[in-house]
Structure formats: C-alpha cells, structure tokens
Amino acid sequence: MLTNLRIAIVGAGTMGEAVIGGLLRAELIAPEQIVAATPREERRLELAERWGIHTTADNREATEWGDILLLAIKPQMVEHVVPPLRGALSPGNLVISVIAGTKIERLSTMLSHDAVVRSMPNTPAKIAEGMTVWTASPAVDEIRKGWTRTVLGALGRELEVEEEKLIDMATALSGTGPAYIFLVMEALIDAGVHMGFPRRIAEILVEQTVLGSVRYAMKSGRHVTELRNMVTSPGGTTAAALYEMERGGLRTVMADGVWAAYRRAQELGER
C-alpha cells in the first residue's frame, strides 16, 4: 500500500519512532521514504543512525516533502507546531494524528486540509503489540484509508470506528489501559513479595500469568466471565480471593478510573 509514498513524521518521540520502527521492521517501506522532523540535533542524528531515514529540523519542509503526514506531538504543542504547516499539504495528501484530545475539525481548520485521520494508539505499539483505534474525516477515501490501515497496523492491531466520540472513549479504555494493567501487575507482585517470594520470582509469576491469561482469553472464544467461572471452584482459593476483591470494590474503582480518563480526554478536546 505504501509503495512510492513518502511519510513525514512531525514529532519523532516515542510514538513517532514506534511508527518508524514498525514500518521498517515489517519491510512495508524503505528508509529513504521516511523523514522525521524534530528540533533537537542529537535526536536527529540518533534516528538517522538507528534507522537510516532522512531527518530535518524544519517541520514545514518535512510536510511539503511527504504524501502522508504523521502528527505525533504532545497536545500542548499543537498551537505552536500545527499552524505554521497550513498550506503545505497537497490535496491528495493524508494527515494521521496520534495527538490525544485534538479533534479532526480543529486540525483540519489549522492545516486547511480536509483529509485527516485521528487515532489513539497505546504504548505496546513500541513492540508492534499495540491497539490503535482510529476514525477518518469524510474526505478520506478508501485508498487513503488503506494507507492508514497499513501505517497504524505496523503498530499492532488497528480498528476503525465511525464516530469521533469513540476516540475519547478509546483513549480512556485502551490508550490509557496499559497503565491500569501495570498497576494491577504491580499490586500482585507486591502481594507476592509480602507473602515471601523474592521480587524477581514474583515478577516472573505475574508477568507470565497475565500474558498467558490474555492469550488464552483471545484463543478460547469464550466470554471472560465464563473463563473466570471455570477456574472458581465453590469454597476454593479463587473464590476466597475474588470475594475479597469484590468486597473491596475492585470493579467500581476500575470503572471510576476509566470514566475519569474519559472525562479528561473530553476536557482536552474542548480546550
């Protein structure tokens, strides 16, 4: 899908480099088809040496050069970085944004360009195991949707949704989701240490348990409630543990956290 296309990445931080690495490792594109724009010289040298790509300090130069513009800057940098790019895009170009909270209409107006995709990846994208939810403006045709699927698919799994409001929901559930999992893992590891395990052994047990459980859930085809019931014997150890977790309000606390993230995502969009 990306043959002879050039990709400009403005904001070559964690997520920007994740896209670079995903595309190149999957051999979906050649290094000479990518330019990364970042103001720090040491970062430009690092990216050029690691990936063999073009780099520049000039965001507009990169935008004019590319067929696909990936905006991977922080939300607080939008007002500073995006307006100077206005008029630098050709009608057939595509903009893919991974900026949290920034709506399609705002980016389209700032750039004076109609073909904009808004997406929300998460940090496992760094190892091509991410979950990216995206939606496109009406001006994005099927060809450019194909470009989008290829670019975002290099980060792991991608899923198109029809309504932009679902992106804020995805931000709260999957975008922020790895932090929830890490917190649960941390709590389990600490519990293991409290029981008497050396920390490294507790970490191994928890990491493999989480990994195996997720893979089993995905391959089993069963609802997670059914899977949980299958391992919860009456009067057993699992039942005792789950009783205490439910009594402590685990579900409510998790739901409250997700809703807090959702409200925050909406606030960022309004600003």
SVG drawing of the C-alpha trace seen along z (x, -y; Angstrom):
<svg xmlns="http://www.w3.org/2000/svg" viewBox="-20 -29 44 55">
<polyline fill="none" stroke="black" stroke-width="0.4" points="0.0,0.0 2.9,-2.4 4.9,-1.8 6.4,-5.1 4.8,-7.0 6.7,-9.3 5.9,-9.6 6.7,-12.8 6.7,-12.4 6.4,-15.6 7.2,-14.8 9.8,-12.0 9.3,-11.0 8.2,-7.6 5.1,-7.1 6.8,-8.7 9.7,-6.3 7.3,-3.4 5.8,-4.0 9.2,-4.3 10.3,-1.0 7.1,0.8 7.1,-0.1 10.8,0.7 10.8,4.0 7.8,5.2 9.5,4.0 6.4,2.1 8.5,-0.9 12.2,-1.8 14.2,-4.1 14.5,-6.7 10.7,-7.0 10.7,-8.5 11.6,-11.9 11.4,-12.7 11.2,-16.3 12.5,-17.2 14.2,-20.3 16.9,-18.5 20.1,-17.8 21.1,-14.9 17.7,-13.2 18.0,-13.7 21.4,-12.1 20.2,-9.2 17.2,-8.5 19.3,-8.7 21.9,-6.3 19.4,-3.8 17.0,-3.7 18.8,-5.2 16.0,-7.7 16.0,-11.3 15.7,-13.9 15.2,-17.6 14.7,-20.4 12.1,-22.1 8.5,-20.8 7.2,-22.5 9.9,-21.1 9.0,-17.6 5.3,-18.2 5.8,-19.5 8.0,-16.5 5.6,-13.8 2.5,-12.2 1.4,-11.2 1.9,-13.5 2.0,-11.8 1.5,-14.3 3.0,-12.8 3.4,-15.8 2.1,-16.4 -1.3,-18.2 0.2,-21.3 2.4,-21.7 -0.5,-21.8 -0.9,-25.6 2.9,-26.1 3.6,-23.4 0.5,-22.9 -0.5,-26.5 2.9,-27.0 2.1,-23.9 -1.0,-25.5 -0.9,-25.3 2.0,-22.9 -0.2,-19.9 -1.3,-18.9 -5.0,-17.8 -4.1,-14.1 -2.1,-14.0 -3.2,-12.4 -2.8,-13.6 -2.7,-11.0 -2.8,-12.4 -1.9,-10.5 -2.4,-13.6 -4.5,-13.0 -7.7,-15.0 -7.2,-17.1 -10.3,-16.8 -10.3,-16.4 -12.2,-19.6 -9.5,-21.6 -6.6,-20.0 -8.4,-20.4 -9.0,-24.1 -5.5,-24.7 -3.9,-22.9 -6.5,-24.0 -6.7,-20.3 -9.8,-18.0 -8.3,-14.5 -7.5,-13.9 -7.4,-10.7 -7.5,-10.9 -6.1,-7.9 -5.3,-6.7 -2.6,-4.1 -1.1,-2.8 2.4,-2.1 2.7,1.6 2.9,0.1 6.6,-0.2 6.9,3.5 4.2,3.8 1.7,5.2 -0.4,2.0 -4.1,1.3 -4.9,-1.7 -8.4,-3.0 -9.0,-5.5 -11.6,-7.4 -11.4,-9.4 -12.9,-12.6 -15.4,-12.2 -12.7,-13.4 -10.5,-10.4 -11.2,-8.0 -10.7,-4.2 -7.3,-4.4 -6.1,-6.7 -7.9,-4.5 -5.8,-1.7 -2.7,-3.8 -4.0,-4.4 -4.5,-0.7 -1.0,0.1 0.7,-2.6 -1.3,-2.0 -1.2,1.8 2.6,1.6 2.0,0.7 -0.1,3.8 -3.8,4.1 -5.9,1.3 -9.6,0.7 -11.6,-1.9 -14.7,-3.4 -17.3,-5.6 -17.9,-8.2 -15.1,-10.5 -16.5,-10.5 -15.4,-6.9 -11.8,-8.0 -12.1,-9.7 -13.6,-6.5 -10.7,-4.5 -8.3,-6.9 -9.8,-6.0 -10.0,-2.3 -7.1,-1.2 -5.0,-4.3 -4.6,-4.6 -5.3,-0.9 -1.7,0.3 -1.2,-1.8 -4.2,0.0 -2.7,3.4 0.8,2.3 -0.9,1.1 -2.6,4.4 0.6,6.3 2.5,4.1 -0.1,4.9 0.1,8.6 3.9,8.5 3.9,6.6 1.4,9.1 3.8,11.9 6.7,10.2 4.6,9.7 3.9,13.5 7.6,14.2 8.6,14.5 11.8,12.8 10.7,9.9 12.1,11.2 10.3,14.5 7.1,12.7 7.6,10.6 8.1,13.7 5.0,15.4 2.8,12.3 4.1,11.5 3.6,15.0 0.2,15.3 -1.0,12.1 0.4,12.9 -1.0,16.5 -4.4,15.4 -4.7,12.8 -3.6,15.3 -6.0,17.9 -8.9,15.5 -8.2,14.5 -7.9,18.0 -10.7,19.7 -13.5,17.8 -15.3,17.7 -16.5,14.6 -14.2,13.6 -16.9,14.2 -17.2,17.8 -13.4,18.2 -13.4,16.8 -16.2,19.1 -14.3,22.1 -11.5,21.5 -13.6,20.6 -14.4,23.7 -17.0,23.4 -15.2,22.8 -11.8,22.7 -8.9,20.4 -10.0,18.4 -13.5,17.9 -11.9,16.6 -9.7,14.2 -12.5,12.9 -14.8,12.4 -12.4,10.0 -11.7,8.1 -15.4,7.7 -16.0,6.6 -13.2,4.0 -14.9,2.5 -12.4,3.5 -14.9,3.2 -16.2,-0.2 -12.7,-1.6 -11.7,-0.4 -14.8,-1.8 -14.3,-5.1 -10.8,-5.3 -11.8,-4.7 -14.6,-7.3 -12.1,-9.8 -9.8,-9.3 -12.7,-9.7 -13.8,-13.0 -10.2,-14.2 -9.9,-13.3 -13.1,-15.3 -11.7,-18.3 -8.5,-18.2 -10.6,-18.2 -12.7,-21.1 -9.5,-23.1"/>
</svg>
